[in-house]
Amino acid sequence: MKNLHGLHGSRFFLIFQMLLTAIFFCIFWCVSWNSACSAFLAGVACAAPNAFFAQQFFQRNGAQQAQRIVARFYQGEAVKILVSAGLFAVFFAWHGLVPGVFFGVYMTLLFTHVFAPLFFGLSSNKTKVFFAQRNSD
């Protein structure tokens, strides 16, 4: 059974990242076409591994053992890092890439993970209670 709440939240999060990518594309299009392409490719390099991870991690829900959930999480993160590295290699093989724009947009999009609780329906009170329970263990 799929975890629809997780898939729904991750879908909105990815839409948010791609919307920011489109905004950066338009901003850097005013500078140059290579800068705009660099901003777009940075968005792809950030969002594509996240989409893969979300699909893998939220694929199943239910009475799974905690060890299996943790193992899936680490497996998803490992594949996400490999996909990111592969995309970096492919994109940097393209000689028109503007590294400053690429890394600036990529780092900005990575920072959007701070807003992830908003997309998964976690209010600040629920988040505080969760972390308070975890720290008391």
C-alpha positions in Angstrom: 0.0 0.0 0.0 1.4 3.4 -1.0 1.9 6.2 1.5 -0.4 8.7 -0.2 0.2 11.4 2.4 3.9 11.3 1.9 3.6 11.2 -1.9 1.2 14.1 -1.8 3.5 16.2 0.3 6.6 15.3 -1.7 4.7 16.2 -4.9 4.0 19.7 -3.6 7.5 20.1 -2.4 8.9 19.2 -5.9 6.5 21.6 -7.5 7.8 24.3 -5.1 11.4 23.5 -6.1 10.6 23.5 -9.8 8.7 26.8 -9.4 11.7 28.3 -7.8 13.8 26.9 -10.7 11.5 28.6 -13.2 11.9 31.9 -11.3 15.7 31.6 -11.3 15.6 30.7 -15.0 13.7 33.9 -15.8 16.0 36.0 -13.6 19.2 34.7 -15.1 17.7 34.8 -18.6 18.0 38.6 -18.3 21.8 38.0 -17.8 22.6 35.5 -20.4 21.2 32.3 -22.0 24.1 30.2 -20.5 23.3 31.6 -17.0 19.6 30.7 -17.5 20.5 27.2 -18.7 22.8 26.8 -15.7 20.0 27.8 -13.3 17.6 25.3 -15.0 20.1 22.5 -14.8 20.8 23.2 -11.2 17.1 22.9 -10.5 17.0 19.5 -12.4 20.1 18.3 -10.5 18.3 19.1 -7.2 14.7 18.0 -7.9 15.3 14.8 -9.9 17.1 13.0 -7.1 14.5 14.2 -4.6 11.7 12.9 -6.9 13.4 9.5 -7.1 13.9 9.4 -3.3 10.3 10.3 -2.6 9.1 7.6 -5.0 11.3 5.0 -3.3 10.7 6.0 0.3 7.0 6.6 0.2 6.3 3.6 -2.0 5.1 1.4 0.9 3.4 2.1 4.2 2.0 -0.1 6.9 3.3 -2.4 9.5 6.9 -2.6 8.4 9.7 -3.2 10.8 11.6 -0.1 11.9 14.9 -1.6 10.6 13.4 -2.0 7.1 12.2 1.6 7.1 15.6 2.9 8.1 17.3 0.6 5.6 15.0 2.0 2.8 15.8 5.5 3.9 19.6 5.0 3.7 19.3 3.1 0.5 17.2 6.0 -1.0 19.7 8.6 0.2 22.7 6.6 -1.2 21.0 6.4 -4.6 20.0 10.1 -4.4 23.7 11.0 -3.9 24.8 8.8 -6.8 22.1 10.3 -9.1 23.2 13.8 -8.0 26.8 13.0 -8.7 25.9 11.6 -12.1 23.9 14.7 -13.0 26.7 16.9 -11.9 29.1 15.0 -14.2 26.8 15.2 -17.2 26.0 18.9 -16.7 29.6 19.9 -16.2 30.6 18.1 -19.3 28.6 20.8 -21.1 31.1 23.6 -21.5 28.6 26.5 -21.5 27.7 26.0 -17.8 28.2 29.0 -15.5 29.5 27.4 -12.3 28.7 30.3 -10.0 25.0 30.4 -11.1 24.8 26.6 -11.1 26.1 26.2 -7.5 24.2 29.3 -6.3 20.9 28.1 -7.5 21.6 24.5 -6.4 22.5 25.6 -2.9 19.4 27.8 -2.7 17.2 24.9 -3.7 18.8 22.6 -1.2 18.0 25.2 1.4 14.3 24.8 0.6 14.3 21.6 2.6 13.9 23.8 5.6 10.3 24.3 4.4 9.6 20.6 3.9 7.4 20.4 7.1 5.0 22.8 5.6 4.4 20.5 2.6 3.9 17.4 4.8 1.3 19.0 7.0 3.4 19.4 10.1 2.5 22.4 12.1 5.1 24.0 14.4 3.4 22.6 17.5 3.4 19.0 16.2 7.0 19.4 15.2 7.9 20.7 18.6 6.1 17.8 20.3 7.8 15.3 18.0 11.3 16.6 18.8 10.5 16.9 22.5 9.5 13.2 22.6 12.6 12.2 20.7 14.9 14.1 23.1 13.3 12.6 26.2 14.1 9.0 25.0 
